[in-house]
Amino acid sequence: MTKMSWHPQYRSSKFRHVFGKPASKENCYDSVPITHSVHDNHFCAVNPHFIAVVTECAGGGAFLVIPLHQTGKLDPHYPKVCGHRGNVLDIKWNPFDDFEIASCSEDTMIKIWDIPKQLLSRNLTACRKELVGHSRRVGLVEWHPTAANILFSAGYDYKVMVWNLDTKESVIKSPVKTIDCHQDVILSMSFNTNGSLLATTCKDRKIRVLDPRAGSVLQEASYKGHRASKVLFLGNLKKLLSTGTSRWNNRQMALWDQDDLSVPLTEEDLDGSSGVLFPFYDTDTNMLYVVGKGDGNIRYYEVSADKPYLNYLTEYRSYHPQKGIGECGVPRPLGALRDRDEADLSPTLGTSAGGLTF
């Protein structure tokens, strides 16, 4: 007789109860006229005080700035932040100033806005600064995470421009640096924690890691099996996560060593849908959220420094497709982090059909 023993392959996880929960009707932002632009971007930005949403506007581009506490149905005549002559393509809050936001547009302009602490009583049309330098529409803006008043922009002229806003001029006509190493439209930008590295994805499907100070390319992925569209630094893990498609056009995500982009550490096929996948990473909990524009679900993963790196947890499902995606870096109470085995730590990062939900 042969004795057989079975050793189950368990993996200890810090998260036994991770789930998404839709907000009640009174805690939603209802009747928000989200833009119908097909540009693959978030169209939504959140900070501890406000939510900003790119909206429809006749004769130009505009976005709404709504205080977080002001939930419920939005007044159809709610004041807008407007002043662009073309559709607004991206908005980002200043990490050093909760009342300052940058916007970029199809009109090739970048504008810096001061948002009043009290509620807007009329349309805000006067910006604090205007940045003029791109020759074609500007699709992305990104604030430097550790240097105040430094803004990066990426345009359809294939250039990344670095702007110093710490000047007295209201119109800045020349950036402090222009990074001109891309051969096609830049699809996404992401800084590492201290801002010493900038990762980009391009329409040529390559991932590049740049030195933002020197403007030089440190690493470039030439791997043909993964066509990247979005890229994200994963905190202090010295790893990059990209989302895109495989050679068989399945939606896919890949994990990379930031110092070696020759071959991904791991790849995972998700499904055969066509919407762009947006990754969000929570450095406090090492959790990754993968959200697809047009999807009704949000996938949760736990990220570890060792193999298998990405550990699927669960997913939130909704009947409503996401139109815009935002995240808010509000500090959590210490007790919530200590008792996170029992806590619901997963925000709902999507939008419902009639308005935004968190």
N, C-alpha and C positions, 0 to 999 in steps of 0.2 A: 504494500500500500504506500502510495506517495502522498506526503503531506504537502498541502498548498496553502500559502499564506497570501492574504490580500492587503496591500498597503495603499490606501486611498491617497490620491495626490491633492491634498488640501493646500489652499493658499490663505494665509491669515490676512484679513483686510480690516482697516480701521472703520470701514463704512458698512454697517449692517442694515441701516435704514436710510437710504438716500432716495428721495422721491421729489417729483415736481407737483406743485399744487396751484391750480389757476386761482387768481384773485377773485373775490366776490365782485358783483356788479358795481357796488358803490366805491370799490377801491381800484377800479379801472379808469383809464383815460379813454372816454368814449367819443365817437364822432370826430376823430382826428383825421383830417384829409391828407393821408400819406401820399407822397409823390408817386406818379405812375412811370417815372423814368426807369429804363431797363438797365441802367448802369449798375454793375455788380459792386455794390457798396453797402455799408450799414444803414445809412439814412437816419441814424438815430445815435444820440450821444447823451450820456447820463453822468451827473456828478452828485455829490451829497445834497445839493439844493434844487437842481433843475433837471428836467428832461427836455432835450432839443430834438425836434423832428423835422426833417425836410418835407415841405408841403408843396401843393400846387399853387401857382401864382400866375395870373395873367400878365403877359408882357415882361417877364423876367423870372428871377429865382428868389425864393424866400424860405425861411424856416420858422417854426414856432418854438418859443421857449416857455415852458409851463412849469411852475413851481411843483415840486414833488407832492406836496400836501393837497394840491388843487385837483383832486380826482373827480370823476363823474363826467357828465356830458359837457363837451366843449362848446362854448358860444360860437356860432358860425362866423361872427364878426370879431373873433378874438384877434388882438394885434399881432402882426408878424414882424420878423426881422428881415427887412428887404432892402435891396440896393444893388444887387447883381442884375446884369442885363441878360444873363442866360441862366439855365437851370443850375441849381446848387448841387454839386456832386459829392461833397464830403464836408463834415463838420466835426470839430474836436475841441473839447474843453481844455483850457490851460491847467496842467496839474498843479501849478503853483498859485493859481488864482481862480477860485470857483466862480467868479463873475466876469470872466473873460473867455471868449470863444473865437475860434478861427473857422472861416468858411472858404471854400474854393468853388469855382464855377466854370461853366462852359465859355464864359466871356474872357477867359485867360487870367482873371483877377483873383487875388487872395485878399480877404478882408478880415480885420481884427475888430471885434465888437466888445464894447463894455456893456454888460447887462445890469440894469439898475436893480438894487436890492428889493425895491417895492415892485408891485405888479405893473406891467406895461399898460399904459392907458391909451396909447395910439401906436401906430406902426413906427418901428425904429428904422430910420433910413440913413442916419449919419454914423459911419464907422469911425473907429479911432485911428486905424492905420490901413493903408492900401498898399499892397505889394505888387509891383509891376515888373515882370521879367520873362515870363513864359510866352512863347509865341503861339502856342495852341492851348486848348482847354486844359484845365488843371483837375486831375482826378483824385489826388490824395493829399492830405496834410497830416503831419505828425509832429507833436511837440517832443523836444528832447527831454528824457526822463529826469535828468539831474542838473542840467544847465538852464537856468531861468532865461526866458525871453529868446530862446533859440527855437526856430520853427523850420521844419523840413517840408518841402512840397515836391510832388512828382506830377509832371505834365505829359500830354500826348506828343510833346516834342522830344520825348525819350530822355529828359533831363531831370535830375534831382537837384533842387536848389536849396541852399542853406541861408536862412535869413536871421539877422540880428535885429530884434525889435527894440533894443535898448537905445533908441535914438529919439531926437526931438522931431524929426521930420514926420509929417502925416502921410506922405507918399514916398515909399522906398523903391527906387528904380533899379537897384542893382543888388544881387545877393552877395554875401561874403564868400561863398564858394558855389561852384557849379560842378556836379558830378556827372560826367558825360561818358559812361561806360556801357550803357544799355543799347541794344540794337533794335528794340521795339518798345511797345507801350508797357509801362510799369504797372503791375496789377496789385501789389501790396508791399507794405513796408512794416518792419518790426524792429524795435531796439531791444538789446539785452538790458539787464537790470541797471547797470551803471552807465549805459549810453556809449560804451566804447566800441560797440559793434552794431552795424545796421544790416539786417537781412532784407533782401528784396526778391520778389518773383516778377517775371517778365513774360510778355506774350510769346517770346521764343521758348517758353517752358523751362527756363533755367532758373536755378536758385543761386543767388550771389550773396556772399558775406563781405561787407565793405568796412573799411576804416573810415568813419564819417569825417574825422578831422583831416586826414590826408586825401580822402576821395579815391583811394586805391582799392582794387579788388583783392581780398585775401584768399577767398575760396570761391570756386564756381562748380556747380553740379552739372556734369555732362551725362548723367545717367538717363538712358532713353526709355526705361520701363515705367517712368512716373512723370507725367506732365503736370507740373505744379501750377496752381493758380493763387493760393494764399499760403503765407508762411508766418510762423509765430515762434519767438524765443520762449522756452519753457523755464522761466525764472532763473535760478542759479544752477540748474542741472547741466549747463553747457551743452544743451541739445536743442535742436530745431524740430518743429512739427510742421509739415506741409500737407495741404489738401489739394486734390486735383483729380486726374483720371489716369487709369492704366492704359496700356497699349490696346486693350480690348474695349476701351471707353466705359469701363466701370468706375464709379466714384470710389476714390481711394484716399487713404492718408498714409503718410510715411514719416518715420522718425529718423533724424540725422544727428551725427556727431558734428558739432559746429566747427571742429578742426579738421574734419575729413568728410567732404561731400562726394567722394567717389562712388560709394554704394550706401544706400540707407541701412540703418540698423535693423529696421523692421518695416514691413508694408502690410496694410490690411485693406482688402476690398470690402466696401460697404454695401453698395447696391448699384442698380443700373439707371438711376434717375439722372436728370440733366442739370438740376439746380446747383449753383456754386455752394460749396461747404465752407462755413466760417468757423474757425476754432477760437475758443476762449479758454484761458488758463487761469486758475485760482492758485496763487502761490502759497496762500495760507494752508490750504487743504490738499494741495497737489492733485486737484481734480481738473479734468479737461472736459469742456462742453463742446460738442460738435453740432452746429446748427446749419441747416440747409435752407436757402431762400426758396420759398415755395413749398417747403416740407411742413408737415404737421407734427413732427417729432423732434426731440432734442436728445442726443445720446450723451451718456455720462461715462467717463473713464477715470480710473485712478492711475496716475503716472508714477513710476518708480525709477530709481537710478540704475537698477539691475534688471536683467532679463526676467520676464518677457517685456518689460518697459511699460506697455499699455495694457491695462487690465479692465476689460469691459465690466461695468456695473449694472446699468439698466438704462431705460430711456423714458422720457416723458412724451405722452401722445396727446394730440389735440385734433379736433375736427377742422380747425382753422389753419390755413397756411401762413407761414411767417412772411411778412413783407419787408420788415426792417428789424435789425438786431442791435441791441445796445447792452452795455454792462456798466455797473456802478461799483467803484472800489470803496464802499463804505466800510470802515473798520468794524470788526465784529467784537462783541463783548468777550472778555477773557473766558468767562464761564461757558460760552457757546463753543469755543474751541476746545476747552477741557472736556466737555461732555458731548463731543461731536458724534460719538457712536449712536446717540439717541436723537441727535438734532437733525432737523431738516435744513441742510445747508445749500440746497440747490435752487438758485433763482430761476424763474421762468423768463427766458431771454427773448421771447418772440412777440409777435403782434397778433391780435385777433382780427377778424375781418372788419369790425367796426371801429377799432381803436387799439391803443397799446395796453398790454397787460404785463405785469411783472410777477 
